[in-house]
Amino acid sequence: MARGAQSGEPHDWVTRAADDAIRHAHDTHGEDRVITCASGASPSGPIHLGNLREFITPHFVAEEIRRRGLAVRHLHSWDDYDRFRKVPAGVDPSWAEHIGRPLSAVPDPWACHPSWAEHFKAPLRAALAEMGIEMEEVSQTEQYASGAYTEQVLHAIRHRDVIEEVLGKHRTKKAEPENEQEAAALEDSVVEDEDEPAGTGDLARFPYKPYCRECGRDTVEITAYDDETTDLSYTCSACGFTGVTNVATQHEGKLVWKVDWPMRWAYEGVDFEPGGLDHSTPGSSYTVGKELVKRVFDFRAPSYVAYAFVGFAGVQKMSSSAGGVPTAADALRILEAPILRWLYVRRQPKQAFNIDFGAEVVRLYDEWDALGRKAAEGTKRDAQVLAFERASSTASAGRLPTPRVVVSFRLLSSVADVTAGSAELISRIVADVGYAHDSVDDLQPRLGRAMAWMSDFVPAEERTTVRERPDAERLASLSEDEEIWLRQLLDRMPDHLELDATTELIYGVPKLARGLGLDDAPTDQVKQDQKDFFRLLYNLLVDADRGPRLPTLFLALGAEKVRSLLTPPA
């Protein structure tokens, strides 16, 4: 068996999951077959950052298997044949007429895609492409409608007594959520209710359910089934239609979820697939599926990891996703693709975490940059560096986009804040600070992220607003010390500002006022004077007690603007 890490190399959850997937593949079908890492999702609405774990977990495992030189695919099943369940806020209430129809048959209310399902697939596809996540996509609508699963469906129906035995055994074993995060994940899950009766009498809990031929809804009650002819009779409670569908030749329905999932494991030869908490509790999909796939479909359940809840902090500050949960596309507006990947790969899948869109973003970039420097040094390749490597590149896409000239996000966002997002002005200030670069493009994609975060994700009351004119009242009420500080500053401030000299001057003015030199260590009294002086400068420049670093603010405003705001009107 091909193994990943050599002795002494770091291991992580990806290494172990890849080992399990390879073992499953070799034990079930030998060593020559393509290893399948699978994922699945219902495009019933925006695919948020919690759902992203479904896509990104098998991606990392497939990447590790590919790194070992083995043939592997990431197979993603779109559950677009699931029923449309409810009309969300913001959608015309008339869409209620489509409840019960497949997501692929529901019109797009925004009229920009062929269907409801395609409307929500598109932005996720674009975000995954930006993150370097490539998948082999399968539409369950196409699979069922084409008859690809017909033999599997008929096989399941023939074994419906075994299926009911297994489902019945597990039906009362559903566990209560242990905490708020688990409860949220369970509530957020969108899977079919396989316990909803499909028929009456001996046909109760039939494993296959057709969509009504007349109205397209799944609001049907099965009234008869002929094992010999495979004719299935039903009545629709929504439109009153009574009809017969031939399961072998007319592909008008699907298996219920807890049968559908293990059927696909066997059909596709799945070796690894993750699942959320909603699939992992006693009596839920994976527990039932493990038994069904063995007893009904003669296949061994794939290796599996359960992933935990992903929460969102600072969401109320987001203007782009107002009224909804943040998606990968939202996150990629402020996080470079490798950083978003890193948030997931550096943690065990079972570890819940929050993605913070507030002030934590700045610290996150600092931590990422520090890890990048550690990886570049190459002196210690540990699990942290391994996570950085996994996040930074893929086998097919290579190294994901990062700035040619790495400037701290903290600096870029501060400068963006006080320059009203002028890329050219930001570029000039960054160069003055010491980050030489040929063009604005050298700062991308981080510069764009910093500008977007400051303008769209930071509340207006937390942004810096430069005064348009001097505060005449405050300048007229300066104390003696304050007059001395401003006079010393304005007398010594050159017309062209440079970061080091400006920093030395701003910190040095209170020293000069106490008879010290610019290079002298500050006394306790000078330290207090510095605090008071800085507050005065913020008051006069941006009408606040604090703001971006003063040297950066000075460079952003320029000497002429600073003079105009610190000089009393004539």
QUIFEN-V618110 format. One record per pair of residues at least 4 apart in sequence whose ideal C-beta (glycine too) atoms are under 7 Angstrom apart, sorted by sequence separation. I is the first residue (numbers start at 0). J is the second residue. D is the distance in Angstrom with one decimal. If there is no record, write none. Layout:
((I,J,D) (I,J,D))
//
This chain:
((4,8,3.7) (10,14,4.4) (12,16,6.0) (13,17,6.2) (14,18,6.5) (15,19,6.6) (16,20,6.3) (17,21,6.2) (18,22,6.3) (19,23,6.3) (20,24,6.4) (21,25,6.2) (22,26,6.0) (23,27,6.1) (24,28,6.2) (25,29,6.5) (28,32,4.5) (46,50,4.7) (51,55,5.6) (52,56,5.6) (54,58,6.4) (55,59,6.5) (56,60,6.8) (57,61,5.9) (58,62,6.3) (59,63,6.6) (60,64,6.6) (61,65,6.2) (62,66,6.3) (63,67,6.9) (65,69,7.0) (86,90,5.2) (90,94,5.3) (100,104,4.8) (107,111,6.2) (113,117,5.0) (116,120,6.2) (117,121,6.3) (119,123,7.0) (120,124,5.9) (121,125,6.7) (122,126,6.4) (123,127,6.2) (124,128,6.4) (125,129,6.6) (126,130,6.4) (138,142,6.7) (139,143,6.1) (140,144,5.8) (141,145,5.7) (148,152,5.4) (149,153,6.4) (150,154,6.2) (151,155,6.4) (152,156,6.5) (153,157,6.4) (154,158,6.5) (155,159,7.0) (158,162,6.0) (159,163,6.1) (160,164,6.4) (161,165,6.5) (162,166,6.1) (163,167,5.7) (164,168,6.5) (165,169,6.6) (166,170,6.0) (177,181,5.4) (178,182,7.0) (179,183,6.2) (180,184,6.5) (181,185,6.3) (182,186,6.2) (183,187,6.0) (184,188,6.7) (198,202,3.1) (199,203,6.1) (211,215,6.2) (225,229,6.8) (235,239,6.4) (245,249,4.8) (254,258,4.4) (255,259,6.5) (256,260,6.3) (258,262,6.1) (259,263,6.5) (260,264,6.9) (261,265,6.7) (262,266,6.0) (263,267,5.6) (274,278,3.6) (275,279,7.0) (276,280,6.6) (279,283,6.4) (282,286,6.1) (284,288,5.6) (285,289,6.4) (287,291,6.0) (288,292,5.8) (289,293,6.9) (290,294,6.0) (291,295,5.1) (292,296,5.0) (317,321,6.8) (325,329,4.2) (327,331,6.2) (330,334,5.2) (334,338,4.6) (336,340,6.4) (337,341,6.1) (338,342,6.9) (340,344,6.0) (341,345,5.6) (346,350,4.4) (355,359,3.4) (356,360,6.5) (359,363,5.9) (360,364,6.7) (361,365,6.7) (362,366,6.3) (363,367,6.4) (364,368,6.2) (365,369,6.4) (366,370,6.5) (367,371,6.4) (368,372,6.7) (369,373,6.6) (370,374,6.3) (371,375,6.3) (372,376,6.5) (380,384,4.9) (382,386,6.5) (383,387,6.7) (384,388,6.4) (385,389,6.4) (386,390,6.2) (387,391,6.0) (406,410,5.7) (407,411,6.9) (408,412,5.9) (409,413,6.4) (410,414,6.2) (411,415,6.1) (412,416,6.3) (413,417,6.9) (414,418,5.7) (421,425,6.3) (422,426,6.3) (423,427,6.6) (424,428,6.5) (425,429,6.1) (426,430,6.4) (427,431,6.5) (428,432,6.3) (430,434,6.4) (437,441,5.7) (439,443,7.0) (442,446,4.0) (443,447,5.8) (444,448,6.1) (445,449,6.2) (446,450,6.4) (447,451,6.2) (448,452,6.1) (449,453,6.3) (450,454,6.1) (451,455,5.5) (452,456,4.8) (453,457,5.4) (457,461,5.2) (466,470,6.6) (470,474,6.1) (471,475,6.1) (472,476,6.7) (477,481,4.1) (479,483,6.6) (480,484,6.3) (481,485,6.4) (482,486,6.1) (483,487,6.2) (484,488,6.3) (485,489,6.1) (486,490,6.0) (487,491,6.3) (488,492,5.9) (497,501,6.3) (498,502,6.1) (499,503,6.4) (500,504,6.3) (501,505,6.3) (502,506,6.3) (503,507,5.5) (504,508,6.6) (507,511,6.1) (508,512,6.5) (509,513,6.6) (511,515,6.9) (515,519,4.1) (521,525,3.9) (523,527,6.8) (524,528,6.4) (525,529,6.3) (526,530,6.9) (527,531,6.5) (528,532,5.9) (529,533,6.2) (530,534,6.5) (531,535,6.5) (532,536,6.5) (533,537,6.5) (534,538,6.3) (535,539,6.3) (536,540,5.8) (537,541,5.7) (538,542,6.7) (547,551,5.3) (548,552,6.7) (549,553,6.2) (550,554,6.5) (551,555,6.2) (552,556,6.3) (556,560,4.1) (557,561,6.9) (558,562,6.2) (559,563,6.5) (560,564,6.5) (561,565,6.0) (562,566,5.7) (4,9,6.6) (10,15,6.8) (25,30,5.1) (64,69,5.1) (100,105,5.6) (107,112,4.5) (112,117,4.1) (127,132,4.1) (137,142,6.3) (142,147,4.6) (143,148,5.9) (176,181,4.0) (198,203,5.8) (210,215,5.6) (211,216,5.2) (225,230,4.7) (235,240,4.5) (244,249,4.8) (254,259,4.1) (264,269,4.5) (274,279,5.6) (278,283,5.5) (281,286,6.0) (293,298,7.0) (320,325,5.1) (325,330,6.2) (331,336,6.3) (334,339,4.6) (355,360,6.8) (379,384,6.9) (380,385,7.0) (392,397,5.7) (406,411,5.5) (415,420,5.4) (429,434,4.8) (430,435,6.3) (436,441,3.8) (452,457,6.5) (457,462,5.6) (469,474,6.0) (477,482,4.8) (496,501,4.9) (510,515,4.0) (521,526,5.1) (541,546,4.9) (547,552,5.1) (556,561,5.2) (4,10,5.3) (40,46,6.3) (65,71,5.3) (86,92,6.0) (107,113,6.9) (112,118,4.2) (142,148,5.8) (176,182,3.9) (210,216,6.5) (253,259,6.4) (277,283,6.5) (278,284,4.2) (279,285,5.7) (292,298,5.0) (293,299,6.6) (320,326,6.9) (346,352,5.9) (392,398,4.4) (418,424,4.5) (430,436,6.6) (436,442,6.3) (510,516,6.8) (537,543,5.3) (538,544,7.0) (546,552,6.3) (64,71,4.2) (107,114,5.9) (111,118,6.7) (155,162,6.5) (196,203,5.0) (197,204,6.6) (198,205,4.9) (210,217,5.3) (211,218,6.8) (224,231,5.0) (234,241,4.8) (244,251,4.9) (278,285,4.9) (391,398,6.1) (392,399,6.1) (418,425,5.6) (439,446,6.7) (510,517,6.3) (537,544,5.8) (24,32,6.1) (86,94,4.7) (97,105,4.4) (106,114,6.7) (107,115,5.8) (196,204,5.9) (197,205,4.2) (211,219,5.5) (244,252,7.0) (254,262,6.0) (292,300,5.2) (317,325,6.3) (331,339,6.3) (391,399,6.2) (521,529,6.7) (537,545,5.8) (553,561,5.7) (86,95,5.2) (105,114,6.1) (106,115,6.9) (109,118,6.4) (112,121,6.1) (176,185,5.5) (208,217,5.8) (223,232,4.1) (233,242,6.5) (320,329,5.0) (330,339,5.3) (453,462,6.7) (510,519,5.8) (537,546,5.2) (4,14,5.6) (24,34,4.4) (40,50,6.0) (61,71,4.9) (104,114,6.8) (105,115,3.9) (107,117,7.0) (209,219,5.9) (221,231,6.2) (222,232,4.8) (274,284,7.0) (319,329,5.6) (374,384,4.8) (415,425,5.9) (507,517,3.8) (515,525,6.8) (534,544,5.5) (3,14,5.2) (103,114,5.2) (107,118,4.5) (197,208,4.8) (208,219,6.8) (222,233,6.1) (232,243,5.0) (274,285,5.3) (289,300,4.1) (314,325,6.1) (373,384,6.3) (414,425,4.9) (510,521,6.2) (513,524,6.6) (61,73,4.4) (102,114,7.0) (221,233,5.0) (222,234,5.9) (231,243,6.8) (288,300,6.4) (317,329,6.7) (342,354,6.2) (492,504,6.5) (513,525,5.5) (540,552,6.5) (21,34,6.4) (40,53,5.5) (85,98,6.7) (102,115,5.2) (103,116,4.7) (220,233,6.2) (230,243,5.3) (231,244,5.3) (311,324,6.4) (319,332,6.6) (370,383,6.1) (374,387,4.8) (426,439,4.8) (429,442,6.7) (491,504,5.8) (536,549,5.9) (3,17,6.0) (20,34,5.8) (83,97,5.2) (84,98,6.7) (94,108,6.0) (102,116,4.1) (219,233,4.3) (220,234,5.3) (311,325,5.5) (374,388,6.9) (411,425,6.8) (414,428,5.1) (503,517,5.7) (38,53,5.1) (58,73,5.7) (83,98,5.6) (219,234,6.7) (230,245,5.5) (231,246,5.6) (414,429,6.9) (510,525,5.5) (513,528,7.0) (20,36,6.2) (38,54,5.4) (57,73,5.4) (83,99,6.8) (205,221,5.1) (219,235,5.1) (220,236,6.5) (229,245,5.7) (371,387,6.7) (423,439,6.8) (426,442,6.7) (488,504,6.8) (509,525,5.1) (512,528,6.8) (533,549,6.2) (82,99,5.5) (83,100,5.4) (91,108,6.0) (218,235,5.7) (229,246,4.4) (370,387,5.0) (422,439,5.0) (82,100,6.9) (90,108,5.0) (218,236,4.8) (229,247,4.3) (285,303,6.1) (38,57,4.9) (82,101,6.7) (83,102,5.6) (202,221,4.8) (216,235,6.7) (218,237,4.1) (509,528,3.7) (1,21,6.9) (37,57,6.3) (81,101,7.0) (488,508,5.1) (509,529,4.9) (0,21,6.0) (36,57,3.9) (54,75,6.9) (80,101,5.0) (81,102,5.7) (199,220,6.5) (214,235,6.3) (216,237,4.9) (425,446,6.5) (487,508,4.8) (79,101,6.8) (83,105,4.8) (198,220,5.9) (202,224,6.1) (209,231,6.5) (213,235,6.5) (410,432,6.8) (79,102,4.9) (80,103,6.4) (198,221,3.2) (214,237,5.6) (333,356,6.9) (406,429,5.5) (506,529,6.4) (509,532,5.3) (36,60,5.1) (79,103,4.3) (170,194,6.6) (197,221,5.1) (198,222,6.7) (209,233,6.1) (211,235,4.0) (214,238,4.1) (260,284,5.8) (330,354,6.7) (422,446,6.5) (484,508,5.2) (487,511,5.2) (508,532,6.2) (540,564,5.5) (0,25,6.2) (36,61,4.3) (213,238,5.3) (338,363,6.8) (484,509,6.5) (487,512,6.3) (539,564,5.7) (211,237,6.9) (214,240,6.7) (279,305,3.9) (341,367,6.6) (539,565,5.7) (211,238,6.4) (213,240,3.7) (257,284,5.6) (261,288,4.1) (265,292,5.8) (333,360,6.0) (212,240,6.8) (256,284,6.7) (260,288,5.0) (264,292,5.2) (406,434,5.0) (484,512,6.0) (211,240,5.6) (272,301,5.0) (274,303,6.4) (276,305,6.5) (338,367,5.2) (483,512,5.0) (34,64,5.6) (212,242,5.3) (257,287,4.9) (261,291,4.5) (271,301,5.4) (273,303,6.8) (404,434,5.6) (420,450,4.8) (257,288,6.5) (261,292,3.5) (265,296,3.8) (270,301,5.3) (271,302,4.9) (272,303,6.3) (273,304,5.0) (274,305,5.9) (275,306,5.8) (276,307,6.5) (325,356,6.8) (83,115,6.6) (212,244,6.8) (269,301,4.4) (270,302,6.5) (276,308,6.9) (404,436,4.3) (480,512,6.7) (258,291,6.4) (265,298,3.7) (273,306,5.4) (262,296,6.1) (264,298,6.0) (411,445,6.3) (415,449,5.2) (420,454,5.8) (34,69,6.1) (36,71,6.5) (42,77,6.0) (209,244,5.0) (261,296,6.0) (411,446,5.7) (415,450,4.6) (34,70,6.7) (39,75,6.8) (264,300,6.5) (406,442,6.1) (33,70,4.5) (34,71,4.4) (35,72,5.7) (36,73,5.2) (37,74,4.8) (38,75,4.9) (39,76,4.2) (40,77,6.8) (41,78,4.1) (42,79,5.7) (79,116,3.8) (103,140,4.1) (264,301,5.7) (368,405,6.4) (404,441,4.6) (408,445,6.4) (412,449,4.3) (416,453,5.0) (33,71,6.5) (40,78,6.5) (43,81,6.7) (166,204,6.8) (403,441,4.5) (404,442,6.0) (411,449,3.7) (415,453,4.7) (33,72,5.7) (35,74,5.4) (37,76,6.9) (39,78,5.9) (77,116,6.9) (101,140,6.0) (207,246,6.6) (212,251,6.2) (317,356,5.7) (368,407,6.6) (402,441,6.7) (406,445,6.9) (20,60,6.0) (41,81,4.7) (316,356,6.2) (402,442,5.5) (412,452,5.9) (43,84,6.8) (163,204,5.7) (210,251,5.8) (307,348,6.9) (312,353,4.7) (316,357,5.7) (345,386,4.1) (402,443,6.2) (408,449,5.6) (412,453,5.0) (209,251,4.7) (210,252,5.8) (306,348,4.0) (307,349,5.2) (311,353,6.4) (313,355,5.1) (314,356,6.4) (344,386,5.2) (365,407,6.8) (402,444,6.8) (17,60,5.3) (21,64,6.4) (44,87,6.2) (77,120,6.4) (209,252,3.3) (305,348,6.8) (306,349,6.8) (307,350,6.1) (308,351,4.5) (309,352,6.3) (310,353,4.1) (311,354,5.8) (312,355,4.0) (313,356,4.0) (364,407,6.9) (402,445,4.7) (16,60,4.7) (20,64,6.3) (162,206,5.1) (208,252,5.3) (304,348,4.8) (305,349,6.1) (307,351,4.0) (312,356,7.0) (313,357,3.0) (364,408,3.4) (365,409,6.6) (400,444,5.6) (505,549,5.2) (207,252,5.7) (208,253,6.6) (309,354,6.6) (312,357,6.4) (341,386,6.2) (344,389,4.9) (505,550,6.1) (13,59,4.8) (17,63,4.0) (159,205,6.7) (341,387,6.7) (344,390,5.5) (416,462,5.8) (417,463,5.2) (13,60,6.0) (17,64,5.1) (159,206,5.3) (207,254,5.6) (208,255,6.2) (312,359,6.9) (361,408,5.9) (416,463,4.7) (21,69,6.7) (206,254,5.7) (361,409,5.0) (417,465,6.2) (484,532,5.0) (502,550,4.3) (14,63,6.5) (206,255,5.7) (341,390,3.6) (501,550,4.7) (13,63,5.0) (156,206,6.3) (340,390,4.1) (155,206,5.0) (156,207,5.7) (361,412,6.7) (155,207,6.9) (206,258,4.7) (498,550,5.7) (501,553,5.2) (337,390,4.7) (501,554,6.6) (337,391,4.8) (481,535,5.7) (152,207,5.8) (498,554,6.3) (496,553,5.6) (496,554,5.2) (43,102,6.0) (75,134,4.1) (77,136,6.4) (79,138,5.6) (80,139,4.2) (3,63,6.0) (42,102,6.0) (73,133,6.9) (75,135,6.9) (77,137,6.8) (79,139,6.0) (80,140,4.5) (41,102,7.0) (73,134,4.8) (74,135,5.1) (75,136,5.2) (76,137,4.9) (77,138,5.2) (78,139,5.4) (79,140,5.0) (73,135,6.6) (75,137,6.9) (77,139,6.4) (193,255,4.0) (337,399,5.0) (496,558,5.5) (72,135,5.3) (74,137,6.5) (76,139,5.9) (80,143,5.5) (193,256,5.1) (336,399,5.0) (495,558,6.9) (3,67,5.4) (191,255,5.9) (193,257,4.4) (336,400,6.7) (337,401,6.5) (494,558,5.1) (191,256,3.8) (433,498,6.6) (473,538,6.2) (493,558,6.8) (1,67,4.5) (190,256,5.0) (335,401,6.2) (431,497,6.0) (432,498,4.7) (473,539,6.4) (492,558,6.0) (1,68,6.1) (431,498,6.1) (1,69,5.5) (470,539,5.8) (46,119,6.3) (54,127,6.3) (489,562,6.3) (42,116,4.4) (45,119,6.3) (58,132,4.7) (466,540,6.4) (44,119,6.1) (273,348,6.4) (465,540,6.6) (466,541,6.6) (153,229,6.5) (465,541,5.7) (466,542,5.8) (489,565,6.2) (42,119,4.2) (46,123,4.5) (55,132,6.6) (464,541,6.1) (489,566,6.9) (42,120,4.9) (54,132,6.2) (463,541,5.1) (464,542,6.7) (485,565,5.6) (463,546,4.9) (463,547,6.0) (188,275,6.5) (190,277,7.0) (188,277,3.4) (156,246,6.7) (166,257,6.5) (184,275,5.6) (185,276,6.4) (465,556,6.5) (184,276,4.3) (185,277,4.9) (360,452,6.0) (475,567,6.6) (153,246,6.2) (184,277,5.9) (474,567,4.1) (152,246,6.2) (153,247,6.3) (190,284,6.7) (469,563,6.7) (181,276,5.1) (469,564,5.3) (162,258,5.9) (471,567,6.9) (469,566,6.7) (471,568,5.2) (149,247,6.4) (466,564,5.6) (469,567,6.9) (155,254,5.8) (469,568,5.8) (356,456,5.5) (149,250,6.7) (152,254,6.1) (155,258,5.4) (146,250,4.9) (144,250,5.4) (174,280,4.3) (143,250,5.7) (155,262,6.4) (173,280,6.5) (174,281,4.8) (173,281,6.7) (101,210,6.6) (172,281,4.4) (173,282,4.3) (335,444,5.9) (81,191,6.4) (143,253,5.1) (172,282,3.3) (173,283,6.6) (335,445,6.2) (104,215,5.8) (151,262,4.9) (170,282,6.8) (169,282,4.3) (335,448,6.4) (148,262,6.9) (334,448,6.7) (100,215,4.6) (151,266,5.8) (333,448,5.0) (100,216,5.5) (332,448,6.9) (99,216,3.3) (169,286,6.2) (99,217,5.0) (148,266,6.8) (169,287,5.0) (333,451,5.7) (99,218,5.0) (332,451,4.7) (333,452,4.2) (166,287,6.4) (165,287,6.2) (333,456,6.0) (431,554,5.7) (184,308,4.8) (165,290,5.1) (183,308,6.0) (165,291,5.5) (428,554,4.9) (180,307,6.9) (181,308,6.6) (428,555,5.7) (180,308,3.7) (162,291,6.4) (165,294,6.8) (180,310,6.8) (417,547,5.9) (416,547,5.9) (161,294,5.7) (162,295,6.3) (161,295,5.8) (413,547,3.7) (82,217,5.1) (413,548,6.4) (417,552,5.6) (319,455,5.6) (158,295,4.9) (318,455,4.9) (414,551,6.1) (418,555,5.2) (49,187,6.7) (99,237,6.5) (413,551,5.2) (417,555,4.1) (317,456,5.6) (417,556,6.8) (155,295,6.4) (316,456,5.6) (316,457,6.5) (410,551,6.7) (414,555,5.5) (316,458,5.4) (43,189,5.1) (41,189,4.8) (180,351,5.1) (80,253,5.4) (76,263,6.5) (74,267,6.0) (126,327,3.7) (126,328,4.7) (129,331,5.8) (125,328,6.8) (122,326,6.6) (123,327,6.5) (126,331,5.8) (131,336,6.8) (122,328,5.0) (130,336,4.7) (129,336,5.3) (130,339,6.5) (130,340,5.8) (60,271,5.6) (57,271,6.3) (57,272,6.7) (57,273,6.2) (56,273,4.2) (53,273,6.5) (53,275,7.0) (37,267,6.6) (35,267,5.9) (37,269,4.5) (35,268,5.5) (89,322,7.0) (35,269,5.1) (36,270,6.8) (38,272,6.7) (35,270,5.3) (36,271,4.6) (37,272,4.2) (34,270,5.2) (28,268,6.5) (24,270,4.5) (23,270,4.4) (23,271,6.9) (56,304,6.7) (20,270,4.6) (56,306,6.0) (20,271,3.7) (19,271,6.8) (52,306,4.5) (16,271,6.4) (52,309,6.2) (49,308,6.5) (49,309,4.3) (48,309,5.5) (131,393,4.1) (133,395,6.0) (48,311,6.6) (131,396,4.0) (131,399,5.3) (27,299,5.6) (23,299,7.0) (51,327,5.3) (47,324,4.2) (48,325,5.7) (23,301,6.1) (45,323,5.9) (47,325,6.2) (48,326,6.7) (23,302,4.9) (45,324,6.8) (47,326,5.3) (48,327,6.3) (46,326,6.3) (45,326,5.2) (20,302,5.4) (48,330,6.1) (19,302,3.7) (55,340,6.9) (59,344,5.5) (16,302,7.0) (16,304,5.9) (55,343,4.9) (52,343,6.4) (56,348,5.8) (52,348,6.8) (48,354,5.7) (62,389,6.9) (66,394,6.5) (65,394,4.7) (59,389,6.0) (13,344,6.7) (62,393,5.9) (62,394,5.9) (12,347,5.1) (12,348,6.4) (9,380,6.2) (11,382,5.3) (9,381,5.3) (9,382,4.7) (11,385,5.8) (11,386,6.7) (9,385,4.5) (13,389,6.5))
//
